[in-house]
Amino acid sequence: MIDPPGEVKSLVGESDDEIDFRELFRRILKHDRGIAGTMGICLALALGYCLVTPKVWQAQVSIKLPANADNSSLLQQLSVPEGNNSDLMSTYLEIAQSTNVAKRAVEAVGLTASAEYADEYAEAGLTAVAETLQKQMTVTKVSDSTILTIQVRARDRQLVARLADALAQGFIDANLDFSRIGARSRRVFIEDEIKRVKTQLNSDEEQLREFSSKNKSLTSLGQITSPGGDSNPAIDPLVKLKNDIIYLKMERAELSSRFNADHPAIQNIDAQIKAAESQFDHAMGKFPTDTMDYNRLSRDLKVGEGVYVVLLGELQEARINENANDTSIVVVDGAETPTAPIAPRKGRIILLALLASGILSLAFVLAWDHFRQEVDGEEELAKRSGLPLLVLIPNFRLEKNWRPELPKKSGNDRDLHSPAHLIDQTSFANTYYAESFKILKTNLFFAGLGPKRKTVAIISANRGEGKTLCNANLAVALAQSGKRVLLCDADFRKPTVHKIFGVKARADQGLPLLLSGQGSLDQMVLAAETKNLWLLPCGVRVPNPVELLESENFQSVIDGMKKKFDYVVFDAAPVLPVTDSVLLASKLDGVVLAARYGVGRLIEVESAVKRLRKGDPRFFGCILNAVDMQKYSYGYGYREGYYSYEEKK
């Protein structure tokens, strides 16, 4: 293998990182229409979505909750042991998001009559509307504070503010109802306890009166001493302890209106009641046995009287709390009518649509190129073929100065091969397309083509890659340098050289006849319009092309051509469909592998090179044909008119 000449070597030898970026950008340009189309469709869908989707508005209200230290509600105090209000805040959050609060707001603003919820209300009732509202609201706690924010979304701009205020009021009313329920439970318990204590007092007084009349020698009630012999009355601590038990039971009654028996608050107060009762019983058992009966009766009476007095005071307080309208919850900031919708966010949607469509398009392009493995870069072609790149040949149909009138045949068939595609035509004057074949000719000379190596063929892996036109223009470029050149059609399956030059192939012309000894070279060649160029068209079809190419006469025919011409260019069949080119390449001085930009596949290039190497040919290099240089230029520095010799005005 030879090194890439001149400019080609520098392109192949650049850093991998730079090539990766250039390749990526060039592949984007290669599929620019597809990417632009995909992004356009996504943008149109995004705009359509923004236009069709109803606007959504959002309002917010802030609520300040009572701090635990300032809270007069017994329930709230018991729910927050040792000053920790995390459980209380969690309770408030759950209440604010409850169906109870949502139903209150729905009824307060008449949400069931709103067009947005009317159908849902007709189908499933108030609860369904409340559940939908729950999904549209968000309750959050402001960190390190006792403030809750309630946000609600709706499609009605005027309704959403009223709805937020209604949710706040519903939250306050729900907490007020819960407080009243607790106070009511407390009142009922106190009233029942007063009845019981009063009955017990009457019984204790009667028993003590009877016992005193029978035992007049015992110490009077007011002089009873404690078990330790203290002079202080012993009954007062017991009264206090009994009152504590009553208080705990009242608190439990209030809690039981909110929580079940398994709740930690209920279990905690049950444990306190049990401990207090055990302490009371233990204290009662310490009195002397000789005065036990009298002391017991007098203690019961004294305790009962104290408890009765306390219960009367608590009953009055419970009645006040039951009818109170204050929960210490206040609205800090009421809801305001929003000025802009929160959805659809057109700018964000369009930006995301463009970004997502761009990423998806790029991913699809890279995946397509990866699995398709089209030949779309000189580095990949040189790397996968193992051959140096000799030249990039542009797509002549995209040349700025080329405007040919293609001849038409009868019917719908159009002849794309005609003399108008040859580089010696005026339509290709001052174009990179014509200059590229001059570069190819020069690089072939550097690669070894010359007086000692006169025969060459440009071969492709498959049909449709432009090898025949490349061979024709290479022959024209060689002839323009003043050398006698023969272009021989060696494609016995589908000869097309005569179509390129617009001549008719005769039945007595063709390489198969020379190989079989039927005629001479001088009788078969035709002089082309290009000076110093001769053609050997193939006007016959043969059933055994492989046998002809393997014939012993082949080398003598080639030697005869070399004697009469300075260079001989062969146009052969593609490599992969048939084995003709493998046989031909082994008998030539050198071959060039052609791949069409965006059409040829790298795996086919590899297979073609492997198949050709079986005949041990000499490779001059490879060419990348029909390149869209306007897109390719961004990766490789091509500028239109760089090879033009036309003076700028």
C-alpha positions in Angstrom: 0.0 0.0 0.0 1.3 3.5 -0.8 1.0 6.5 1.4 -1.6 9.1 0.6 -0.1 11.8 -1.5 0.2 15.4 -0.5 -3.1 16.9 0.8 -4.7 13.5 1.2 -2.1 12.4 3.7 -2.6 15.4 5.9 -6.4 14.8 6.0 -6.0 11.2 7.1 -3.4 12.0 9.7 -5.3 14.5 11.8 -6.2 13.9 15.4 -9.1 11.6 16.2 -10.9 14.2 18.4 -11.0 16.8 15.6 -12.2 14.2 13.1 -15.0 13.1 15.4 -16.4 16.6 15.7 -16.1 17.3 12.0 -17.7 14.0 11.2 -20.6 14.7 13.5 -21.2 18.1 12.1 -20.9 16.8 8.5 -23.4 14.0 9.2 -25.8 16.6 10.5 -25.4 18.5 7.3 -25.8 15.4 5.3 -29.3 14.8 6.8 -30.1 18.4 7.3 -33.5 18.2 5.5 -34.6 15.2 7.5 -33.5 16.8 10.8 -35.1 20.1 9.8 -38.3 18.3 8.7 -38.5 16.4 12.0 -37.9 19.5 14.1 -40.5 21.4 12.0 -43.1 18.7 12.6 -42.4 18.6 16.3 -42.5 22.4 16.5 -45.8 22.4 14.7 -47.2 19.8 17.1 -46.0 21.8 20.1 -47.6 25.0 18.8 -50.8 23.1 18.1 -50.7 21.7 21.6 -50.3 25.1 23.0 -53.2 26.5 21.0 -55.6 23.6 21.7 -54.7 23.0 25.4 -56.9 25.1 27.7 -55.1 27.6 29.9 -54.6 26.7 33.5 -54.5 29.3 36.3 -53.1 29.1 39.8 -53.8 30.9 43.0 -52.2 30.7 46.4 -53.2 31.4 50.0 -51.0 31.4 53.1 -52.2 30.3 56.5 -50.6 30.8 59.9 -51.1 28.0 62.4 -51.0 28.5 66.2 -47.6 27.8 67.8 -47.7 24.9 70.4 -46.8 27.1 73.3 -49.6 29.5 72.6 -52.2 26.8 71.9 -55.1 26.7 74.2 -56.5 23.5 72.7 -55.8 20.6 75.0 -56.0 18.2 72.0 -53.2 20.1 70.2 -51.0 20.3 73.4 -51.4 16.5 74.0 -50.5 15.8 70.3 -47.2 17.6 70.7 -45.3 16.1 73.6 -42.2 18.0 75.0 -42.7 21.0 72.6 -42.1 19.1 69.4 -44.7 20.2 66.8 -43.7 18.0 63.9 -46.7 15.6 64.6 -49.0 18.5 64.8 -47.8 20.0 61.5 -48.2 16.6 59.9 -51.8 16.5 61.2 -52.5 20.0 59.8 -51.1 19.0 56.4 -53.3 15.9 56.3 -56.4 17.9 57.3 -55.7 20.6 54.6 -55.4 17.9 51.9 -58.5 15.9 53.1 -61.7 15.3 51.2 -63.5 17.0 54.1 -61.8 20.4 53.3 -62.2 19.9 49.6 -66.0 19.2 49.9 -66.4 22.4 52.0 -64.6 24.4 49.2 -66.6 22.8 46.4 -69.9 23.7 48.2 -68.7 27.2 49.2 -67.9 28.3 45.6 -70.6 26.3 43.8 -68.0 24.3 41.9 -70.5 21.7 40.9 -72.2 24.2 38.7 -68.9 25.2 36.9 -68.6 24.0 33.3 -65.2 22.4 34.2 -66.8 20.1 36.8 -70.5 19.9 35.9 -70.2 16.7 33.9 -68.2 15.0 36.6 -70.7 16.0 39.3 -73.6 14.6 37.2 -71.8 11.3 36.8 -70.3 10.7 40.2 -71.5 13.3 42.7 -69.9 15.7 45.1 -67.2 13.3 46.3 -65.8 12.8 42.8 -65.6 16.6 42.3 -63.8 16.9 45.7 -61.3 14.2 44.8 -60.6 16.0 41.5 -60.0 19.2 43.4 -57.6 17.4 45.7 -55.5 16.4 42.7 -55.4 20.1 41.6 -54.3 21.5 44.9 -50.9 21.4 46.6 -50.3 22.0 50.3 -46.8 22.7 51.5 -45.2 23.8 54.8 -42.9 26.8 54.8 -39.7 25.4 56.4 -39.0 26.3 60.0 -42.3 28.0 60.5 -45.9 27.4 61.3 -47.2 28.6 57.9 -49.0 26.5 55.3 -49.4 27.5 51.7 -52.3 26.1 49.7 -52.0 26.3 45.9 -54.9 25.4 43.6 -55.2 25.2 39.8 -58.2 25.6 37.6 -59.1 26.7 34.1 -61.3 29.6 35.2 -59.2 32.6 36.0 -61.8 34.3 38.2 -62.8 31.0 39.9 -59.3 29.9 41.0 -58.8 32.8 43.5 -62.2 32.2 45.1 -61.4 28.5 45.2 -58.1 29.1 47.1 -59.8 31.3 49.6 -62.6 28.7 50.0 -60.0 26.0 50.7 -58.4 28.2 53.4 -61.8 28.8 55.0 -62.7 25.2 54.7 -59.5 24.3 56.5 -60.2 26.7 59.3 -63.8 25.5 59.6 -62.7 21.8 59.7 -60.3 22.5 62.5 -63.0 24.4 64.4 -65.4 21.5 64.0 -62.7 19.1 65.2 -62.1 21.3 68.3 -65.8 21.5 69.0 -66.2 17.8 68.7 -63.3 17.4 71.2 -64.9 19.9 73.6 -68.3 18.3 73.3 -66.8 14.9 74.2 -65.0 16.6 77.2 -68.3 18.2 78.3 -70.2 14.9 78.1 -67.6 13.1 80.1 -67.5 15.8 82.8 -71.3 15.8 83.1 -71.3 12.0 83.5 -68.5 12.2 86.0 -70.3 14.9 88.0 -73.4 12.7 88.3 -71.2 9.8 89.4 -69.2 11.9 91.9 -72.4 13.5 93.4 -74.0 10.1 93.9 -70.8 8.8 95.5 -70.6 11.9 97.7 -74.1 11.4 99.0 -73.3 7.8 99.8 -70.0 8.7 101.5 -71.6 11.3 103.7 -74.3 8.9 104.8 -71.7 6.2 105.6 -69.5 8.7 107.5 -72.5 10.0 109.6 -73.5 6.4 110.6 -69.9 5.5 111.4 -69.3 8.6 113.5 -72.5 8.0 115.6 -71.2 4.6 116.4 -67.6 5.5 117.1 -67.6 9.0 118.8 -64.2 8.5 120.3 -62.3 8.6 117.0 -60.3 11.6 115.9 -62.2 14.2 114.1 -61.8 14.5 110.4 -60.0 17.8 110.5 -57.1 16.2 112.7 -56.3 13.2 110.6 -52.5 13.0 110.1 -50.5 11.6 107.4 -48.8 8.2 107.7 -45.5 9.8 108.4 -46.8 11.7 111.4 -46.7 15.1 109.7 -48.9 17.8 111.2 -50.0 18.9 107.7 -53.3 17.6 106.5 -52.8 14.4 104.7 -55.9 14.6 102.6 -54.8 17.5 100.3 -52.2 15.6 98.3 -54.7 12.8 97.8 -57.3 15.3 96.6 -54.7 16.7 94.1 -53.8 13.2 92.9 -57.5 12.3 92.5 -58.0 15.5 90.5 -55.1 14.7 88.3 -56.7 11.4 87.5 -59.9 13.1 86.6 -58.1 15.6 84.4 -56.3 12.8 82.5 -59.7 11.0 82.0 -61.2 14.2 80.6 -58.3 14.6 78.3 -58.7 11.1 77.1 -62.3 11.7 76.4 -61.4 14.6 74.2 -58.7 12.7 72.4 -61.0 9.7 71.8 -63.1 11.9 69.6 -60.2 12.2 67.1 -58.1 9.1 67.5 -58.7 5.4 68.0 -57.3 3.3 70.9 -54.1 2.4 69.0 -53.0 6.0 68.5 -49.8 6.9 70.4 -51.6 9.9 72.1 -54.3 7.6 73.5 -51.8 4.9 74.6 -49.7 7.6 76.3 -52.5 9.1 78.3 -53.8 5.6 79.3 -50.4 4.8 80.7 -50.5 8.1 82.7 -54.0 7.3 84.1 -52.8 3.8 85.2 -49.7 5.2 86.9 -51.7 7.9 88.7 -54.3 5.4 90.0 -51.6 3.1 91.2 -50.0 5.9 93.1 -53.3 6.9 94.6 -54.1 3.4 95.8 -50.6 3.0 97.2 -50.9 6.3 99.2 -54.3 5.2 100.6 -52.9 1.9 101.9 -50.3 3.6 104.2 -52.8 4.8 106.8 -52.9 3.0 110.2 -55.3 0.0 110.5 -57.0 1.1 113.7 -58.5 4.1 112.2 -58.7 2.7 108.7 -62.4 2.6 108.4 -63.0 6.1 109.7 -60.0 7.5 107.6 -61.3 5.8 104.5 -64.7 7.2 104.8 -63.4 10.7 105.6 -60.8 10.6 102.9 -63.4 9.5 100.3 -65.7 12.3 101.3 -62.9 14.9 101.2 -61.6 13.7 97.9 -65.1 13.5 96.4 -65.9 17.1 97.5 -62.6 18.4 96.0 -63.2 16.5 92.7 -66.8 17.7 92.6 -65.7 21.3 92.9 -63.1 20.9 90.2 -65.5 19.2 87.9 -68.0 22.0 88.2 -65.3 24.5 87.1 -64.2 22.3 84.2 -67.8 21.9 83.0 -68.1 25.6 82.7 -64.9 25.8 80.7 -65.9 22.9 78.4 -69.2 24.6 77.6 -67.3 27.8 76.7 -64.9 25.9 74.5 -67.7 24.0 72.8 -69.3 27.2 71.6 -66.0 29.1 70.8 -65.4 30.2 67.2 -61.6 30.8 67.5 -59.0 28.2 66.4 -56.1 30.6 66.4 -55.6 29.9 62.7 -55.4 33.0 60.6 -55.0 33.7 56.9 -51.8 35.6 56.3 -52.1 36.3 52.6 -55.4 35.8 50.7 -55.6 34.6 47.2 -55.3 37.1 44.3 -56.6 36.8 40.8 -53.7 35.5 38.7 -52.4 37.6 35.8 -50.7 34.9 33.8 -51.5 31.2 33.3 -49.1 28.5 34.6 -49.9 26.2 31.7 -49.4 25.7 28.9 -46.0 27.3 29.1 -45.6 28.1 25.5 -42.0 29.1 25.6 -40.9 26.1 27.6 -42.9 23.7 25.5 -41.5 25.0 22.2 -38.0 25.0 23.6 -38.4 21.5 24.9 -39.9 20.4 21.6 -37.0 21.9 19.6 -34.5 20.4 22.0 -36.1 16.9 22.1 -36.7 16.8 18.4 -33.1 17.9 17.8 -31.8 15.2 20.1 -34.1 12.5 18.7 -33.2 13.5 15.1 -29.5 13.4 15.8 -29.8 10.1 17.6 -31.8 8.7 14.7 -29.2 10.0 12.2 -26.3 8.5 14.1 -28.1 5.2 14.5 -29.1 5.2 10.8 -25.5 5.9 9.8 -24.2 3.3 12.3 -26.4 0.5 11.1 -26.6 1.5 7.4 -22.8 2.2 7.3 -23.0 4.4 4.3 -19.8 5.7 2.8 -19.9 9.4 3.8 -16.4 10.3 4.9 -12.9 10.0 3.5 -11.4 8.8 6.8 -13.9 5.9 7.1 -13.4 4.9 3.5 -9.6 4.9 3.8 -9.8 3.1 7.1 -12.2 0.4 6.2 -10.7 -0.2 2.7 -7.1 0.0 3.9 -6.3 2.2 0.8 -5.2 5.8 0.6 -7.7 8.3 -0.7 -6.7 9.7 -4.0 -9.4 12.4 -4.5 -12.9 13.5 -3.7 -15.0 13.7 -6.8 -18.0 16.1 -6.4 -21.5 15.4 -7.6 -21.5 17.1 -11.0 -25.2 17.7 -10.8 -24.6 20.1 -7.8 -21.9 22.2 -9.5 -22.9 25.8 -9.7 -21.8 26.4 -13.2 -23.2 23.2 -14.7 -26.6 23.5 -16.5 -26.7 20.8 -19.2 -29.7 19.9 -21.3 -29.9 16.2 -21.0 -31.1 14.4 -24.1 -34.3 12.4 -24.0 -35.2 9.1 -25.4 -38.6 7.9 -26.5 -41.0 7.1 -23.8 -40.3 7.8 -20.2 -36.7 6.6 -20.3 -34.1 9.3 -19.8 -30.5 8.8 -20.7 -28.4 10.1 -17.9 -25.2 9.1 -19.6 -24.2 11.4 -22.4 -21.2 13.4 -23.6 -22.5 16.3 -21.5 -21.1 14.5 -18.5 -17.5 14.5 -19.7 -15.1 17.0 -18.2 -14.0 18.3 -21.6 -17.4 19.8 -22.2 -17.8 23.6 -21.8 -20.5 23.0 -19.1 -17.7 21.9 -16.7 -15.3 24.7 -17.4 -13.8 26.1 -14.2 -15.5 23.6 -11.9 -14.1 21.4 -9.2 -15.6 18.4 -10.8 -13.3 18.8 -13.8 -10.4 19.7 -11.6 -10.9 16.6 -9.4 -10.0 14.3 -12.3 -6.9 16.2 -12.9 -6.0 15.7 -9.3 -6.8 12.0 -9.6 -4.6 11.8 -12.7 -1.7 13.5 -10.8 -2.1 11.3 -7.7 -2.1 8.2 -9.9 1.2 9.2 -11.3 2.5 9.5 -7.7 1.0 6.1 -6.9 2.9 4.4 -9.8 1.0 4.9 -13.0 3.5 5.7 -15.7 5.5 4.4 -18.7 6.1 1.0 -17.0 2.5 0.7 -15.6 0.1 1.7 -18.2 -3.1 -0.2 -17.5 -5.6 0.9 -14.8 -9.2 0.4 -13.9 -11.6 2.2 -11.5 -13.7 -0.6 -9.9 -16.7 -0.4 -7.5 -18.2 -2.9 -5.1 -21.7 -2.6 -6.7 -23.6 -1.0 -9.5 -24.8 2.6 -9.3 -21.6 4.0 -7.8 -20.4 5.9 -11.0 -17.4 3.8 -11.9 -18.0 4.0 -15.7 -18.3 7.7 -15.8 -15.2 8.0 -13.5 -13.2 5.7 -15.9 -14.4 7.8 -18.9 -13.3 11.1 -17.3 -10.0 9.7 -16.1 -9.3 8.7 -19.7 -10.3 12.2 -20.9 -8.0 13.7 -18.2 -5.1 11.5 -19.4 -5.7 12.4 -23.0 -5.8 16.1 -22.3 -2.2 15.7 -21.0 -1.1 14.8 -24.5 -0.9 11.0 -24.1 -2.5 8.4 -26.4 -5.3 6.8 -24.3 -7.5 3.9 -24.9 -10.8 3.4 -22.9 -11.7 -0.3 -23.1 -15.1 -1.6 -22.1 -14.4 -4.8 -20.1 -17.9 -5.1 -18.6 -19.2 -8.0 -20.5 -22.4 -8.2 -18.5 -23.7 -4.6 -19.1 -21.4 -2.6 -21.3 -22.1 1.2 -21.1 -18.9 3.0 -22.4 -20.5 3.7 -25.7 -23.5 5.4 -24.0 -21.1 7.7 -22.1 -19.7 9.0 -25.4 -22.9 8.9 -27.4 -21.7 6.4 -29.9 -23.1 3.1 -31.2 -21.4 -0.1 -30.4 -21.1 -2.4 -33.4 -21.5 -6.2 -33.3 -18.0 -6.6 -34.6 -16.5 -4.6 -31.7 -15.5 -5.6 -28.2 -12.8 -7.1 -26.0 -14.5 -10.5 -26.1 -13.8 -10.7 -29.9 -10.1 -9.8 -29.4 -9.8 -12.4 -26.6 -11.3 -15.1 -28.9 -9.1 -14.0 -31.9 -12.0 -12.6 -34.0 -10.6 -9.4 -35.4 -7.8 -6.9 -34.7 -7.5 -3.9 -32.3 -7.1 -1.4 -35.1 -10.4 -2.5 -36.7 -12.4 -2.1 -33.5 -11.2 1.1 -31.9 -13.0 4.4 -32.5 -11.6 7.9 -32.2 -13.5 9.9 -29.6 -14.2 13.6 -30.0 -11.6 14.3 -27.3 -8.1 14.5 -28.9 -5.8 11.6 -28.2 -8.6 9.4 -26.9 -9.8 6.2 -28.5 -12.6 3.9 -27.5 -13.1 0.2 -27.6 -16.9 -0.4 -27.0 -18.3 -3.8 -26.4 -21.1 -4.6 -28.9 -21.4 -8.3 -28.2 -22.8 -10.3 -25.3 -21.0 -13.4 -24.3 -22.3 -16.4 -22.3 -18.9 -17.1 -20.7 -17.2 -13.9 -19.6 -15.2 -15.7 -16.8 -13.7 -18.1 -19.3 -12.7 -15.3 -21.6 -11.0 -13.3 -18.8 -9.1 -16.5 -17.8 -8.0 -17.2 -21.3 -4.2 -17.3 -22.1 -4.7 -14.8 -24.8 -5.7 -12.0 -22.4 -2.1 -11.0 -21.5 -1.1 -10.8 -25.2 -4.1 -8.6 -25.9 -3.2 -6.2 -23.1 0.5 -6.2 -24.3 -0.8 -5.2 -27.8 -2.8 -2.4 -26.3 0.3 -1.1 -24.4 2.4 -0.9 -27.5 -0.1 1.2 -29.4 -1.3 3.5 -26.5 0.4 5.3 -23.6 -2.3 4.4 -21.2 -5.2 1.9 -21.2 -8.2 2.5 -18.9 -10.5 -0.5 -18.4 -14.2 -0.3 -17.3 -15.1 -3.6 -15.6 -18.1 -5.1 -13.9 -18.7 -4.4 -10.2 -16.8 -6.7 -7.8 -19.5 -8.2 -5.5 -22.1 -9.4 -8.0 -19.6 -11.3 -10.3 -16.0 -12.4 -10.3 -15.1 -10.7 -13.6 -13.3 -7.8 -12.0 -11.2 -10.0 -9.7 -9.8 -11.8 -12.8 -9.3 -8.5 -14.7 -7.6 -6.7 -11.7 -5.0 -9.5 -11.4 -3.8 -8.8 -15.0 -3.7 -5.0 -14.8 -0.9 -2.7 -13.5 -3.1 -1.2 -10.9 -6.7 -0.7 -9.8 -8.6 2.1 -8.0 -11.6 1.3 -5.8 -14.5 3.8 -6.2 -17.3 4.3 -3.6 -20.3 6.6 -4.0 -20.9 9.1 -1.3 -24.0 8.3 0.7 -24.8 5.2 -1.5 -22.0 2.8 -1.1 -21.7 0.8 2.2 -18.6 0.3 4.2 -19.2 -3.4 4.6 -19.4 -3.7 0.9 -16.2 -1.8 0.4 -14.4 -4.2 2.8 -15.9 -7.2 1.0 -14.8 -5.9 -2.4 -11.2 -5.3 -1.2 -11.0 -8.8 0.3 -12.3 -10.3 -2.9 -10.0 -8.3 -5.1 -7.0 -9.3 -3.0 -7.5 -12.9 -3.9 -6.1 -12.1 -7.3 -3.2 -10.2 -5.7 -3.6 -6.9 -7.7 -1.8 -3.7 -7.2 -4.0 -1.0 -5.5 -3.3 2.5 -6.4 -5.8 3.8 -3.9 -9.5 4.7 -3.6 -11.8 7.6 -4.5 -15.0 9.0 -3.0 -17.4 9.8 -5.8 -20.4 12.0 -6.1 -19.8 14.0 -3.0 -22.1 16.9 -2.0 -19.2 19.3 -1.5 -21.5 22.1 -0.1 -22.2 19.9 2.9 -18.8 18.2 3.0 -17.0 21.5 2.9 -17.9 22.3 6.5 -15.9 19.3 7.6 -13.0 19.5 5.2 -12.4 23.1 4.3 -13.7 23.1 0.7 -14.8 26.4 -0.7 -16.7 26.9 -3.9 -14.5 28.3 -6.6 -11.2 27.4 -4.9 -10.1 25.4 -8.0 -11.6 27.9 -10.5 -9.2 29.7 -12.8 -11.8 32.3 -13.7 -10.7 35.8 -12.7 -12.9 37.5 -10.2 -14.5 40.7 -11.4 
